[in-house]
């Protein structure tokens, strides 16, 4: 497998995080599709990625999506394009916020997360969303 591609991942495995969980739905050369569930009242790290852009589509729940200086109310059907290098975060409201995330770029790895702020005490260069 070329070094730029993610390692094979089981698509039925949920990865638990302090904010909720994610699971890989599929992928191929240069793209990866995940489902994220951000628990009510929780949020992702304020973060950016060096090697990928992302497209988020909210499929359930409520909350907020932030990208650079833009804040969007999140509900089913809301989408947000996150350019490579853009500072972004998702926050769940009163309901769990479920997002389908399409990543594009190379390499597509969990260690391509630069945390600028984190509610859970993880390091600025740690792993996970």
N, C-alpha and C positions, 0 to 999 in steps of 0.2 A: 504494500500500500504506500503511495507517495506520502512524504512527511506533511504535506499541506492538507491532507484529508483527516477528518476526525477518526478515531479508532471505532471499530464496529461497536454499536451500542444495542443492548436489548431494548426493545420498544415497549416492554410491559413493566419496566422498573420505575417506580417513583423514587425520586431523590428528595429526601426531607431537608428543609432549610428552616431557619428560625422564623421566617415570614410565611411559610406554607410548604409547597412542594412544586416540583416540575417533573415532567416526563418527556422523553423524546418520542415523537410520533413517526419520524422518518427523516430521510435526507439522501443526498447524493453529492456528486462533485460540486463544491462551491455553495451548497445550501444545507440547512438543517431546520427542521420544524419541531417545535416544542409546545407543550401545553403547560401553563403556569397557573397555579391557584394561590393567590395571596389572601391569607386569612383576614377576616373582617378586622378593621382597625390596625392592620400591619402594613408595612411598605418595604419595597426593595431598597437596597443601597442607592445613594446618589452615585451614579457611575457613568463610565464611558468605555468604549472599546476601540482599540487601535486597528484591529484587523477585520472588523465586520460592521455592516449596517443591519438594522432590524426593522421589521414591519410588525406592529402589534395590532391584533384585532380582538376586541373584547367580545366574548361569547356569553358571559353571564356576570351578574353582580353589578356593583357600582363603586365609584371612587374617582380618582384623578390620575391623569397621565401628564407627566411633565417632560418637556424636551427643550433644552436651552432656556429661553425666557418665556416659553409658551406653556400654558396650563389648559388642559382640556378635561371637561367633565366626562367621566367614563360610564358607559352603559352598553348593553348589548348592541352590537353594530358599530360602535365607535372604533375608528382606526387611527393609528399614528405611525408615520414614517420617521425613523430615527437614523439620521445619516451617520456614517462612520465618524467617530471622534466626538459626537454630540453628547453633552451631559444630559442624563435622563433618569427618570424614576417613575414607578407606578405605586399608587397608594390605594388600598381598599377602603371603602366606606363602611356602611352598616352591614353590608353583605360581603361574602367572599367574592373576590374579583378574579374571574377566569379569563385568561388571555391566551390566544394562539399566537405564537411568535415564529416568524420566519427570519432566519439569519442568513445573510449572504456575505461571502468573503472567504479568505483563506489566510491562516488556518482558522478553523472553527473549534475552539477549545474553551473550557471553563476558566482557564487561567488568563484569558484575554479580558479580564475585568479589572479596571482601575477604580477602586472605591474612593470617593471623595468625602463621603459621610456615611455612617452606618449605625443603625440603632442597636445592633447586636454585638458590638465590641469586636468585630472582625477586623483584621489588619487591612491597610490600604491596598495591598497587593494580594489579598487572599483569594481563595477559590470560591466559586459559586455565585449565583445571582443575588 
